Amino acid sequence: MPVPRLLPLPGHSPEDVVLAADGRVVTGISGGPVLAVDPRDGAVEQIAHTGGRPLGLHADPDGSLLICDSERGLLRLDKPHGELEVLVDEVDGQRLNFTSNVVANGDGTLYFSASTRRYSFDNYMGDFYEHSGTGRLFRRTPDGRVETLLDGLQFANGVVLAPDRSCVLVAETAAYRVARYHLSGPRAGTSDYLIENLPGFPDNMGLGSDGLVWITLVTPRNPLLDMLLPLPGILRRIVWATPASLQPKPARTAWVQAYSFDGAPVHDLQREGDHYALVTGVAEQDGTLYLGSLAAPAIAVVQLPT
């Protein structure tokens, strides 16, 4: 990966990034601000404040924005500085405690994920140790009904809709894979895996202008977590209960990959995390990558090698 150009932010942890219709890069940061950043000169404008923790985003051509707030649920901002509407904050009578990522298909149908039933964003590592398998993928129809498409996911995260609307993808961060739910054709209503055994933890994903699925790998696989996976849950929770100083730390790297919709790898871009690290958000347009991070106070811009 080339050395990134950084767009500084007035805060930390731009967890996801999307490209708005006006060409700006939109992100949410710790504390609740939603920011629009001009990639040409780095000018930053706060366009909303969720009052929670904004994570995954989806920008519509009409200027509206879908926001997954880990604390408040699935939100919609009608325009910059406009009204925030709560679209979904509970499913089947249970409040959502970790809404993660969202995508729209253009007819009012939304697909969104919830990472876990058991942990909040501030304690997300607990789910990695417990391996609770309580993540879900939902569909919200234009009339507001919500149905669960997939349950039992290992920390459901990034969501991507195929350009032909034939399937929707969801990253399972704690299982190193990307699940696929078929929306049309003879396999409609069934699921399988587009990609398995990834070399790192997949986080948010994005559909590129190149038609590829761009996947962030926030950090390489951890030998201790791999070793813990087959153990009973009680033993994994004991590790989670140890002091933070004794728990494994994520390796600092910047890493994104791109795959075709038949699961074939196309790009693998990685560098040491000296300039930017813990990449969790990616948007691609015409050979330029915009990256978000779980920790950095900036958005990174990278040109794809020719």
Secondary structure, 3 states (H helix, E strand, C coil): CCCCEEEECCCCCCCCEEECCCCCEEEECCCCEEEEECCCCCCEEEEEECCCCEEEEEECCCCCEEEEECCCEEEEECCCCCCEEEEECEECCEECCCEEEEEECCCCCEEEEECCCCCCHHHCHHHHHHCCCCEEEEEECCCCCEEEEEEEECCEEEEEECCCCCEEEEEEHHHCEEEEEECCCCCCCCEEEEECCCCEEEEEEEECCCCCEEEEEEEECCHHHHHHCCCCHHHHHHHHCCCHHHCCCCCCEEEEEEECCCCCEEEEEEEECCCCCCEEEEEEECCEEEEEECCCCEEEEEECCC
